[in-house]
Amino acid sequence: MAGHMTPDEFRRHGHELVDWVADYWSSVGSFPVRPTDPPGAVAARLPDRPPAEGDGFAGLRADLDAIVLPGMTHWQHPGFFAYFPANTSGPSVLGDLVGAGLGVQGMLWATGPAATEVETVMLDWLASLLDLPERFRSTSAGGGVIQDSASSAALVATLAGLHRAGGGTWRTDGIGGSRYTVYTSTQGHSSIEKAARIAGIGETGVRQIEVDPATLAMRPAALRAALAADVAAGCRPAVVVATIGTTSTTAVDPLPEIGRICAEFGVWLHVDAAYAGAAAVCPELRWTHSGLELADSYCFDPHKWLLTGFDCDAFWVADREALVSALTVMPEYLRNVATESGAVIDYRDWSVPLGRRFRALKLWFVLRWYGAAGLQAHIRGHVALAQRFATHVAADDRFEIVAPHPFSLVCFRLRAGDAASESLLERINATGRYYLTHTKVNGAYALRLAVGAPQTTESHIDEAWSLLSTAASDILADSPKS
Ligand SMILES: *Cc1c(COP(=O)(O)O)cnc(C)c1O
């Protein structure tokens, strides 16, 4: 019978697996970006029951190569241009390793003082790195917390907004007979509607505000009209979610106007910058955050584009009391002197789960390893690669760029139409060297190329373009002229 892994065994196996990850990163570019096996292939390679006796680590490394790798979509592959990136880095992985080894539950300050205080300071560091408004810092009335994802950030912002809109009655009575409403643009992320459903508002309480067809940004006048109509109809507007960098095309909603309207109606303004927020480490890209001083909460995902492995969403509120009073519940078994002194942060009151791991370590490791300069170089490099790709597309009149592209996402299509654009996506993905996904822009099919893997270089951009260009020639030669 196998007992616990001794520290010496851990050291040996740990070194082997660190080598395995390092080898993976060295060779990831040589794999097809996506697996070709049909569904069920990975499960079929696993035994159907666990071993009766522990079999230690014998063969485990070989099984990772034989069972796991062939079933992987390689998000760190230099040809991964799908969705948005989920990049990671050596310092992030090592920070996670230390956090896993410490195995702490940082639900209360008292259950993990270092987990709590490092997190508070890291969120303040990030706020200064992005030059966020003072009101979000822990030194003012606000503060930051790590959520698992931007979806959870949207949920807790919605709950805080409900608490405010109900004048504190939501906490005791729930939705009751009130008709609460939530606002985002037609381009807002699906997590906003999901948050409204979980909160009990339901999708009929969600208003999708129209956007400008050229910029795909929310129209402030349409937001004001929707709010006024709902108030006149007896609804209680709970939260407006504005987006910096929409998922479809990276559109930027006009925060200064939206913020003024929210102040006029007394509605909680949450700003979702899940992907594009990271760009604000570069002063030349901070224009996107103008008006953020009018927001009640803000989030972005270091786990998308800031070299910090999933999961790490950074979420800030301007008034921490508003969030804590919406979420806090104090059972007897959690009572403790530090909490009662009022001098500490208990992060359990800032998010849905009670338990929380020490995710601030990976942020600390990343921020110390790269520094502001290293992170700026990372973002600037990707923005430059995306602009290089856009230049290729713009110079070819068979193609068109369908949306502004200030960050590292370019949305484009074949002028020949939806069917041709759809086959273009199939062909580029069938090469196994690149992986792009699609969206619809003003009703038309468009390909998305999102740069974000640390290993992507100019030669990948140029090769992807040359494959796309050749595939376009084939498609246009095959299709009847219209
Ligand atoms: C990716 C994305 C989300 C969801 O992010 P998770 O952290 O995976 O929940 C939310 N909003 C926007 C704008 C996004 O691009």
Ligand as a Chemical Component Dictionary entry (heavy atoms), coordinates in Angstrom:
data_LIG
# 
_chem_comp.id                   LIG 
_chem_comp.type                 NON-POLYMER 
_chem_comp.pdbx_formal_charge   0 
_chem_comp.three_letter_code    LIG 
# 
loop_
_chem_comp_atom.comp_id 
_chem_comp_atom.atom_id 
_chem_comp_atom.alt_atom_id 
_chem_comp_atom.type_symbol 
_chem_comp_atom.charge 
_chem_comp_atom.model_Cartn_x 
_chem_comp_atom.model_Cartn_y 
_chem_comp_atom.model_Cartn_z 
_chem_comp_atom.pdbx_ordinal 
LIG C1 C1 C 0 -13.741 36.618 -21.845 1  
LIG C2 C2 C 0 -14.718 37.639 -21.433 2  
LIG C3 C3 C 0 -15.523 37.466 -20.302 3  
LIG C4 C4 C 0 -15.583 36.192 -19.532 4  
LIG O1 O1 O 0 -14.364 35.899 -18.981 5  
LIG P1 P1 P 0 -14.192 34.761 -17.874 6  
LIG O2 O2 O 0 -13.107 35.318 -17.030 7  
LIG O3 O3 O 0 -13.797 33.536 -18.617 8  
LIG O4 O4 O 0 -15.475 34.599 -17.152 9  
LIG C5 C5 C 0 -16.324 38.508 -19.911 10 
LIG N1 N1 N 0 -16.369 39.660 -20.590 11 
LIG C6 C6 C 0 -15.623 39.867 -21.696 12 
LIG C7 C7 C 0 -15.694 41.172 -22.415 13 
LIG C8 C8 C 0 -14.787 38.847 -22.159 14 
LIG O5 O5 O 0 -14.076 39.033 -23.274 15 
# 
loop_
_chem_comp_bond.comp_id 
_chem_comp_bond.atom_id_1 
_chem_comp_bond.atom_id_2 
_chem_comp_bond.value_order 
_chem_comp_bond.pdbx_ordinal 
LIG C1 C2 SING 1  
LIG C2 C3 SING 2  
LIG C2 C8 DOUB 3  
LIG C3 C4 SING 4  
LIG C3 C5 DOUB 5  
LIG C4 O1 SING 6  
LIG O1 P1 SING 7  
LIG P1 O2 DOUB 8  
LIG P1 O3 SING 9  
LIG P1 O4 SING 10 
LIG C5 N1 SING 11 
LIG N1 C6 DOUB 12 
LIG C6 C7 SING 13 
LIG C6 C8 SING 14 
LIG C8 O5 SING 15 
# 
